[in-house]
């Protein structure tokens, strides 16, 4: 018997029967995986777009920084031009003043000649010579003594020690007439006395406007006699004055050195030569004299509030702090620690105010902290700026975040500098020129003072690391750009 066939409707109904839970779960999982794959691709594209935008922003900031650097160069050129013009104007004024003395007698003679020509023939007026720079009672003052080859005496001067001059040269005294040295005749063979006078009178009246009588009243008197320090003879209008030594202090009064003609039995008045004022102190106080400003290589007791045999000098010596430079290095490394070491309160500000007038010099030492990033310190170990990818940023351009990073790097820097100093290998990497560090030649590579602190970049891959470096540069540029380019402020805000 043939098998009974099922109707077509029954077969279709059987095929459309509900799927098993296992199949439905599998299809759902596949659908979710496809959706997640599409979403991941969309997120990756969006991230790349954002990264590209950040890179474009960083490039724009780098461009602005380069523009700022160019403008700084223009500012420096303008400043140099102004200084040059100021110097030329000053030289012109000095030249004008220097030619007044020889011109004035010629003008006076010409005026007298015209006045005589304007008088009737039967009237004659004798020429009247007015002493130059003096009242008429002073006599003819076109002839003057001068100290030459020297600047001014050091201040203070100490008893028992020869007078020293600021330019470290030996002083000469010479006789001049109308700014020309006299080398022949009676006036070229004068006997000259070197003596001290009180400074106050000449401070009020100047170093030219006084008579012979007024001058004599200002001479210092010692045991009833004028304090003549030495006497020299002019063989040809000039002579070295030799060693001049004071035997007594001036009791805090200010004095001046002067040169005068002995006797003054001449037909003309010879004006005395006078120096700038100074104080004469007791010789035993010389060892504690202070320097203004102190040199960085001088002993630390040249600073105010530190004496040679005092407790502060002893404490510093125990810590191997014997020079001004060593003192300043410890000051910038740990100011509070140094103050605590010296146990100073009231005198601390006076000491630091004097010490900070010392010039650190042009030497600049570098410390590599990251790739293409260096910290720059002067010879006192005071941070002056950063070098990033060959671009210099002064310390006042660093923002708060960068200041925190720099402070964290400082201790490592000081430690490495000390190691180089102790091994004799601390040499400058740069020299500061017009406010810009210039690389030392030859370059100090591994043997130089630049020491690399190998720190890991906080980015997962090289591309992100470069992006982070550019963003750091961009952030650093902001301080400079905002201060120098107010016109770009809206643009910078819109970029952020």
Secondary structure, DSSP 8 states (H G I E B T S, - for coil): -------HHHHHHHHTS---HHHHHHHHHHHHHHHHHHHHHHHHHHHHHHHHHHHHHHHHHHHHHHHHHHHHHHHHHHHHHHHHHHHHHHHHHHHHHHTHHHHHHHHHHHHHHHHHHHS-TT---------TTS-GGG---SEEEEEES---B-SSEETTSB--BTT----EEEEEETTEE--SSGGGG-EEEEEEEEHHHHHHHTTTS--HHHHHHTB-EETTEE-EEEEEE-SSSEEE----B-SS--TT-EEEEEEEESS--SSS-EE-EE---EEEE-GGGGGG---SS--TTSBGGGSTT--TTSHHHHHHHHTT--BHHHHHHHHHH-HHHHHHHHT-STTHHHHHHHHTTS---SEEEEEEEETTEEEEEETT--EEEEEETTEEEEGGG--HHHHHHHHHHHHHHHHHHHHHHHHT----SEEEETTEEEE-SS---TTSS--B-----SSSSHHHHHHHHHHHHHHHHHHHHHHH-GGGHHHHHHH-
